[in-house]
Structures are given as structure tokens and as C-alpha cells.
Amino acid sequence: MVNVVLKGHDFDYEVFELLRVFFVNDEIRFIDEEALVNDQSLLIESILYKSDNSYVVETNIKKDDKLLTSSIINEIEKITIKDFSEKKKLKIAVKMSIYEAVTKVVEVKAPWGILTGVRPTKVVHELIDKGYNNESILEILLNNYKMFEEKAKLILDIARLQRKYIYPVSKKNFSLYVSIPFCPTRCVYCSFPSNPLDKTKGYVSEYVEKLVYEIDKVGELTENMHINTVYIGGGTPTSISISYLEKIIDRIQKVFGADNIIEFTVEAGRPDTISRDVLTKLKKLGIDRISINPQTMNENTLKLIGRKHSSKDILKAYSLAREIGFSNINMDLIVGLPDEDVEDIAKTMELIVKLKPDNLTVHTMAIKRASKLNESLNDFKLSKQIEIERMIDITKKFAHEMGMYPYYLYRQKQILGNMENIGYTIPDKECLYNILIMEEKQTILAVGAGGVSKFFFPDENRIERVPNVKNIYEYLKRVDEMVERKKKFIKLLT
């Protein structure tokens, strides 16, 4: 148990998110009075006050009525980021003080410092937009955000690379996400809107009809806008019949114009859903990017996480895709899967290197609330922080061997080792959709169950999230409502 007392401020959300980085398995409880603390618990006291007309932030950590450590920041004016409001500077100061105090009493490392959000690269983009040069940005990331130098340089390099794909921004541009929420089986770590086909295959036909209807309606609403990219994800899109996929893709191309779509991705995902017929028809439809996602190349792990294919199936599917002519193939891996160690990651990467994919997305295992894994954590062995770091280093080394560099990055809550998810690419094969969805500088219109539209208003640098319902049965009944949810925001953009 970790008890927290806030005095002089109400930044409870920011404090909670930061403390959760260090106290993953502990309950964090906010209390009003120090006297309420059980002596067996850790007490963190965060205080904000004024002294001689200047703000002071103080953090005290106590146990059994004894002061373990403290941290005081009394030069808040040194947080010199342009255009930051006083309140934002105070939030940063509070988090800096807590970070400095907590790191003195725990062994857990926080390589991302006080940054707890999903998209750390957005911080760099904002600083670049304000006119900061590389040296000044690094100084801010290291001193104000307390980031490790390796991570600070990483996101600076990624943000600089992304600029040519993001700018200039326009409220008239958008990308389309299409949700196919069906899978052969549900993996233990999965929290996406995914429905095992053995239980829901009777609804696929009706789902496709409703999905095509929503695509038509969105097409009508966006007549004065310009489509850039399309991404069909899930679930596993190739788990449904190729005839259904053909119908969906054909409708997208007719509604929005095939020549207007500069990148079209279909997640082929699970190799047990890939065949020569499927890949040949996707290629004929003009799909220029697919994703074949092994997650691991270790047989025991594949069985443990609920996959019904082998590493040989992965190799066969990949070889077939190359034979048919796909020149932009992504592969997804997960670092920190249950019962895997450093040697397992090395074996996986040795096989991946031989395949030479164009993109490699390395996810760090995150314990999602809606996953089977979260419901039965005691049944699995998960890697510690030092092991995760070594695994990440191995993937980085092999990616470099393949001539790849990082081009997008994001983080997740409850991510093992306080690490990140990172996408690597060979030159000129960056996935534009991945960059746009992560940096939130373009509207993403999502159709289908579980899709979340994100409307970008550049004049205000603001995002409005508009979700579709996740449940496929509800979606079938309420598709017109899903269209109406988007309609009012599209009108604001056009």
C-alpha cells in the first residue's frame, strides 16, 4: 500500500500516473490526513506552497513515522518552456519533485522520466513547433522531464524523421481505419475488440453489410475532404472469407477513389489465415502493404498464448507473400511474453533477420485490463525490468543489422519494464498511417465495431475522440447512430 497526501494542489491524476510507474503491484491510495496512515504503509507527501512570492514544491517520503527522503524544488522559473502556463509548469515541478524523491527509495528505473503519456514524441513535436533547436530540446527532456539520455535522443530522432510525413497539416485531410473484429482464437494478452469465429461466424455476413453501409455514408460526408491512407485492422481481417474482404476493399476504392489512396494496409496478421488465394486477391486489389505478425517464433510460447499456428506456418506465409509480389511487409513481435527469456527473443530475431521484412514493430508486453492474462497473472511467469531491457537491446541490435531505423513509437499503461513499443523500417518504407495515428496531426475516421475516430482541429491543436460501440451485436443494430456520431464533427471540418 502506498498512501499519498496532496497539500496545496489537486494534481491527483498526474501524481497517480507517475507513481504507478514505480509501484506497479501496489495499491495507491489518496488520503486527506497523514494520521490515517497504517504504519506498515509508505507515505508520500506532495506539498506546493509559496515562499517570498515564489512557488516551492516539496516531496517527503515516510515510513513508520520516519522520514526516508525528501526533495525540494524552489526554482520553478527554471522550467523555461515557452508558452507553458503557470499551472502546467507547476504540474511539471510537482512530478519532478516526486520523481527525485521516489528514485532514492526504489530500485525500479523510469527511463521515460516523468512522461507518462502514450505519445512521448508529441512533446518533441510541440517543442520543434515552438522553435527550439535540437540542443535545447535535449536539455528540456533531460532536465525538466528527467528522461534517460538514450530515450530523449530516440524520440528526437523519430520526431525529426516524421516531420516530412506530417506537415503541412490540413483539416481537410483524413485517413480511414476499418475494423474487422474477428479472429480464429483470442490470444491471452489481447484487449482489442476481437471475437473468436467459432462463436460469431454466423454474424460475419451481416457485419460486412453494415460495415459497407457505414463506409458509403462516411464517403458521402467526406465529399469535400481528401483521403490519404487506409488501414484494415482488427482482430484479424484475413480470418473472414476473402470474398468479404474483396467486397469491403472494392467499396472503399469506389467510394473514396483508388487513385486517391496513397497507402493501403491490410493486417494479414495470423499466418493460419493466409493462403495463396487470399494473398493473390489482395495483391490484385492493389493492396501495397500487409502485416504478418508472428509475435514470437517459439513453439511453446505460441501454444501458451493461444495461437493455433507454428513458426513454420509463419515462414511459409511470409515466403508466399514475397513470391506473390508484396514489397512492403511488416512483422510484429512482442517482448516479454509469458515464460519467454532473453534466449527466446534472440532465437526469434535470428529467424526474423533471415526473412528481412520491410517493417518490424517491437511491442513490449502490456497487461491490459480486458485481457485473459490480467485475469490469471499468477498462472504465468513474466520478465523483470532488467530482462526486458536486455530483450529490447537484442531487438534493436538485430533491427540495425537489417538496415532498419526507428520511425514511430508509443507507450502503453501497465507496460513491462517501463519501456515502449517501437516501429523500425528500412529506408523509404515508413508506414504513413502509423505515424499519423500516433502523432495525432490528421483526422482518422474509423468504421466498424470498436473503431475510434479522432477528429483533428489544427487551429486549436485539438483532438476529439468519437468511438463506435465495441460489441458487434450492438453495432449491427446501431450503425446509423455510429454515422451520426461522426457527422457533426465532419461538418466542423468541412
Residue pairs with C-beta under 8 A, 6 or more apart in sequence:
1 26
1 27
1 29
1 38
1 40
1 41
1 42
2 19
2 23
2 26
2 27
2 28
2 29
2 41
2 42
2 44
3 29
3 30
3 31
3 36
3 37
3 38
3 41
3 42
3 43
3 44
4 12
4 15
4 16
4 19
4 28
4 29
4 30
4 31
4 43
4 44
4 45
4 46
5 30
5 31
5 32
5 33
5 34
5 43
5 44
5 45
5 46
6 12
6 15
6 30
6 46
7 45
7 46
7 47
7 48
7 49
8 47
8 48
8 49
9 46
9 48
9 90
9 94
11 46
11 90
11 91
11 94
11 95
12 30
14 91
14 94
14 95
14 116
15 46
15 94
15 95
15 98
16 28
16 30
17 116
18 95
18 98
18 99
18 114
18 116
19 28
19 44
19 98
19 102
20 28
20 116
20 413
21 108
21 110
21 112
21 116
21 418
22 102
22 103
22 106
22 108
22 110
23 106
24 108
24 414
31 37
34 43
34 45
37 43
39 63
39 64
39 65
40 64
41 63
42 61
42 62
42 63
43 60
43 61
43 62
43 63
44 59
44 60
44 61
44 98
44 101
44 102
45 58
45 59
45 60
45 61
45 62
46 57
46 58
46 59
46 94
46 97
46 98
47 57
47 58
47 59
47 60
48 55
48 56
48 57
48 58
48 90
48 93
48 94
49 55
49 56
49 58
50 56
51 74
54 74
54 76
54 77
55 74
55 76
55 90
55 93
56 72
56 73
56 74
57 72
57 73
57 74
57 76
57 90
57 93
57 94
57 96
57 97
58 70
58 71
58 72
58 73
58 97
59 70
59 71
59 72
59 97
59 98
59 100
59 101
59 102
60 67
60 69
60 70
60 101
61 67
61 68
61 69
61 70
61 101
61 102
61 104
61 105
62 68
68 104
68 105
69 101
69 104
69 105
70 101
71 97
71 98
71 100
71 101
71 104
72 97
73 93
73 96
73 97
73 100
76 89
76 90
76 93
79 89
79 92
79 93
79 144
81 89
81 127
81 130
81 140
81 144
82 130
82 131
82 132
83 130
84 92
92 114
92 144
92 145
95 114
96 114
96 144
96 146
98 114
99 110
99 113
99 114
99 146
100 146
103 110
108 385
108 418
109 385
109 418
110 146
110 418
111 147
111 148
111 150
111 151
111 418
111 419
112 120
112 147
112 148
112 151
112 411
112 418
112 420
113 141
113 145
113 146
113 147
113 148
113 151
114 145
114 146
115 123
115 145
115 147
117 411
118 410
118 411
118 412
119 410
119 411
119 438
119 439
119 440
120 151
120 155
120 409
120 411
120 420
121 155
121 158
121 159
121 162
121 408
121 409
121 410
121 438
121 439
122 439
122 440
123 141
123 145
123 155
124 137
124 141
124 155
124 156
124 158
124 159
125 159
125 162
125 163
125 166
125 439
125 441
127 136
127 137
127 140
128 137
128 159
128 160
128 163
132 140
134 156
134 160
137 156
138 149
138 152
138 153
138 156
141 147
141 151
141 152
141 155
141 156
142 149
142 152
145 152
151 420
154 406
154 409
155 409
157 405
157 406
158 406
158 407
158 408
158 409
161 405
161 407
161 430
162 407
162 408
162 435
162 439
165 430
165 432
165 435
165 436
166 435
166 436
166 439
166 441
166 442
167 441
169 441
169 442
169 456
169 458
170 226
170 458
171 443
171 456
171 457
171 458
171 459
171 493
172 224
172 225
172 226
172 493
172 494
173 225
173 226
173 227
173 228
173 442
173 443
174 222
174 225
174 226
174 227
174 228
174 442
174 443
174 444
174 445
175 227
175 228
175 229
175 230
175 231
175 433
175 436
175 437
175 442
175 443
175 444
175 445
176 218
176 227
176 229
176 230
176 231
176 252
176 256
176 444
176 445
176 446
176 447
177 230
177 231
177 233
177 433
177 437
177 444
177 445
177 446
177 447
177 451
178 211
178 215
178 230
178 231
178 232
178 233
178 237
178 248
178 252
178 446
178 447
178 448
178 451
179 193
179 233
179 234
179 235
179 446
179 447
179 448
179 449
179 450
179 451
179 468
180 232
180 233
180 234
180 235
180 236
180 237
180 239
180 240
180 245
180 248
180 448
181 192
181 193
181 194
181 195
181 234
181 235
181 448
181 449
181 450
181 470
181 472
182 194
182 195
182 196
182 197
182 200
182 201
182 204
182 234
182 235
182 236
182 239
182 240
183 190
183 194
183 195
183 196
183 197
183 234
183 235
183 236
183 239
183 270
184 196
184 197
184 236
184 239
184 270
184 272
184 273
184 308
185 196
185 306
185 307
185 308
186 194
186 195
186 196
186 306
186 372
187 295
187 305
187 306
187 307
188 304
188 305
188 306
188 338
188 371
188 372
188 373
188 380
189 305
189 334
189 337
189 365
189 366
189 367
189 368
189 371
189 372
189 373
190 368
190 371
190 372
191 368
191 369
191 370
191 371
192 234
192 235
192 450
193 235
193 449
193 450
193 470
193 472
194 234
194 235
194 236
195 235
195 472
197 204
197 239
197 240
200 472
203 472
203 473
203 476
204 240
204 241
204 244
205 244
206 476
207 448
207 449
207 472
207 475
207 476
208 240
208 244
208 247
208 248
210 475
210 476
210 479
211 248
211 447
211 448
212 247
212 248
212 251
213 479
214 447
214 448
214 479
214 482
214 483
215 248
215 251
215 252
215 255
215 447
216 251
216 255
217 483
218 255
218 445
218 447
218 483
218 486
219 255
219 256
221 483
221 486
221 487
221 490
222 256
222 445
222 490
222 494
224 494
225 443
225 490
225 493
225 494
226 260
227 256
227 257
227 260
227 261
228 261
228 262
228 263
228 432
228 436
228 442
229 261
229 262
229 263
229 264
229 265
229 432
229 433
229 436
230 252
230 256
230 261
230 263
230 264
230 265
230 433
231 265
231 267
231 433
231 437
232 245
232 248
232 249
232 265
232 266
232 267
233 265
233 267
234 267
234 269
236 267
236 269
236 270
236 273
237 245
237 266
237 267
237 268
237 269
238 245
238 266
238 267
238 268
238 269
238 270
238 273
238 274
238 278
239 269
239 270
239 273
242 277
242 278
242 281
242 282
245 266
245 278
245 281
245 282
246 281
246 285
249 264
249 266
249 282
249 285
249 287
250 285
252 261
253 261
253 285
253 286
258 286
262 432
263 288
263 289
263 431
263 432
263 433
264 286
264 287
264 288
264 289
265 287
265 288
265 289
265 290
265 291
265 330
265 431
265 433
266 282
266 287
266 289
266 290
266 291
267 290
267 291
267 293
268 274
268 278
268 279
268 282
268 290
268 291
268 292
268 317
268 321
269 291
269 292
269 293
270 293
270 307
270 309
271 292
271 294
271 309
271 313
271 314
271 316
271 317
271 318
272 307
272 308
272 309
272 313
274 292
274 317
274 320
274 321
276 320
276 324
279 290
279 320
279 321
279 324
279 326
280 324
282 290
283 324
283 325
283 326
288 326
288 327
288 328
289 326
289 328
289 329
289 330
289 431
290 321
290 326
290 328
290 329
290 330
291 329
291 330
291 331
291 332
291 359
292 314
292 317
292 318
292 321
292 329
292 330
292 331
292 357
293 330
293 331
293 332
294 311
294 314
294 331
294 332
294 333
294 348
294 352
295 301
295 302
295 305
295 307
295 332
295 333
295 334
295 337
296 302
296 305
296 333
296 334
296 337
296 340
296 344
296 348
297 311
297 314
297 347
297 348
297 351
297 352
298 311
298 340
298 344
298 347
298 348
299 310
299 311
300 339
301 337
301 338
301 339
301 340
301 344
302 309
302 310
302 311
304 337
304 338
304 339
304 380
305 337
305 338
306 372
311 351
315 351
315 355
318 329
318 331
318 355
318 357
321 329
322 329
327 358
328 358
328 359
328 429
329 357
329 358
329 359
330 357
330 358
330 359
330 360
330 361
330 431
331 352
331 355
331 357
331 359
331 360
331 361
332 361
332 363
333 348
333 349
333 352
333 360
333 361
333 362
333 363
333 395
334 363
334 364
334 365
335 345
335 362
335 363
335 364
335 365
335 388
335 391
335 392
335 395
335 416
335 419
336 364
336 365
336 382
336 383
336 387
336 388
336 391
336 416
336 417
337 365
338 373
338 380
338 381
338 382
339 380
339 381
340 383
341 383
341 387
342 387
342 390
342 391
342 394
345 391
345 394
345 395
346 394
349 394
349 395
349 398
350 398
352 360
352 398
353 398
353 401
353 402
356 402
357 402
358 425
358 426
358 429
359 423
359 424
359 425
359 426
359 429
359 430
359 431
360 395
360 399
360 402
360 404
360 423
360 424
360 425
361 421
361 422
361 423
361 424
362 392
362 395
362 399
362 421
362 422
362 423
362 424
363 421
364 388
364 392
364 412
364 415
364 416
364 417
364 419
364 420
364 421
365 382
365 383
365 388
365 415
365 416
366 412
366 413
366 414
366 415
366 416
367 373
367 374
367 377
367 414
367 416
368 374
368 412
368 414
369 414
373 380
382 416
383 391
383 416
383 417
384 417
385 416
385 417
385 418
387 417
388 416
388 417
388 419
389 417
389 419
392 417
392 419
399 405
399 406
399 424
402 424
402 426
403 426
403 427
404 424
404 425
404 426
405 424
405 425
405 427
406 422
406 423
406 424
407 423
407 424
407 425
407 430
407 431
407 434
407 435
408 422
408 423
408 430
408 431
408 434
408 435
408 438
408 439
409 420
409 421
409 422
409 423
409 438
410 420
410 421
410 438
411 419
411 420
411 421
412 421
415 421
423 431
423 434
425 431
436 442
436 444
437 444
437 454
440 454
440 456
440 463
441 456
441 458
442 456
443 453
443 454
443 455
443 456
443 493
444 453
444 454
445 453
445 486
445 490
446 452
446 453
446 454
446 468
447 468
447 482
448 468
448 475
449 468
449 469
449 470
449 471
449 472
449 474
449 475
450 468
450 469
450 470
451 467
451 468
452 465
452 466
452 467
452 468
453 465
453 466
453 467
453 468
453 485
453 486
453 489
454 463
454 464
454 465
454 466
455 463
455 464
455 466
455 489
455 490
455 492
455 493
456 462
456 463
457 463
457 464
457 492
457 493
464 489
466 485
466 486
466 489
467 485
468 475
468 482
468 485
469 475
469 478
469 482
475 482
